Amino acid sequence: MNTYHPFSLTTPSTLMIQDWAQTNQNNREVIAGFTTKNGGVSQKPFESLNTGLHVHDKDADVVKNREYIADMFNIDLQSWVFADQTHDNRVQKVTQRDRGKGAREYHTALKATDGLYTNEKNVVLALCFADCVPLFFYDPVKSLIGVAHAGWKGTVKQIGREMVKQWTEQEGSKLSDIYAVIGPSISGACYTVDDRVIDAVRALPVSAERAVNQSGKGQYQLDLKELNRLILIDSGLANEQISVSGLCTESEQSLFYSHRRDQGKTGRMMSFIGMKEA
């Protein structure tokens, strides 16, 4: 088993957050992870474990890939919930009534949503990625789990802060009980942006310079993982409540799709999190 803190490569197809796999006080086991691009049935340029229904791959192949992942955890794909991601900061609570939305047909996904959370068992939350930052959330006291999609737009719109806000204001979470994992995404060294993006970053209510490195005139390397970490800390989470993956989707070509590296013609990895009765 290869370990890439805070994930472990448990199969060629899945990286899992092992620290969250312990049974919580409500007798629920958390399953949380991130897929690789390996082990599926999709053909070029989506070879092989593409989980995105919106990238012009064959829908039947994508559904087979999703069913393969679902079968690993003995949770039928009809219990999984997907979103129509729009690079915004809308966070939606998911219930049993939402099971199956977006799982086999893209048009049934939860509309215009980039963050999902639930406190119900046997519901798996899933989002798709190809360089953007996956944010995972867990409150073991309230049995809350969540996942968010943070590209640069979602990051500057502070989707991570929005998740924390909803949990504390609507679900009764204590800040000290919320844990976050920042998953594999494009690294700062591989992600060059322009003044338009950096102006939006510098307008944030956090000191973002640790996440920015100017590489030329009007050119900057932006570390989206670090920026999301800073936002979560400013939202009230302690440093020790946040874990960050060092994996880069652009440079780890054997593991991941990358929208930048593959010039847009590529598949999608999937973040997923759910709770099972232990």
Secondary structure as UniProt FT lines:
FT   STRAND          2..4
FT   TURN            5..6
FT   STRAND          7..11
FT   TURN            12..13
FT   STRAND          14..17
FT   HELIX           18..20
FT   TURN            25..26
FT   STRAND          28..35
FT   TURN            44..45
FT   TURN            47..49
FT   TURN            53..54
FT   HELIX           59..72
FT   TURN            73..74
FT   HELIX           77..79
FT   STRAND          80..83
FT   STRAND          91..93
FT   HELIX           96..98
FT   TURN            99..103
FT   HELIX           106..108
FT   TURN            111..112
FT   STRAND          115..118
FT   TURN            121..122
FT   STRAND          124..129
FT   STRAND          133..139
FT   TURN            140..143
FT   STRAND          144..150
FT   HELIX           152..156
FT   TURN            157..158
FT   HELIX           159..170
FT   HELIX           175..177
FT   STRAND          179..182
FT   HELIX           188..190
FT   STRAND          192..193
FT   HELIX           195..202
FT   HELIX           209..211
FT   STRAND          212..216
FT   TURN            217..218
FT   STRAND          219..222
FT   HELIX           224..234
FT   TURN            235..236
FT   HELIX           239..241
FT   STRAND          242..244
FT   TURN            249..251
FT   TURN            253..255
FT   TURN            259..264
FT   STRAND          269..277
//
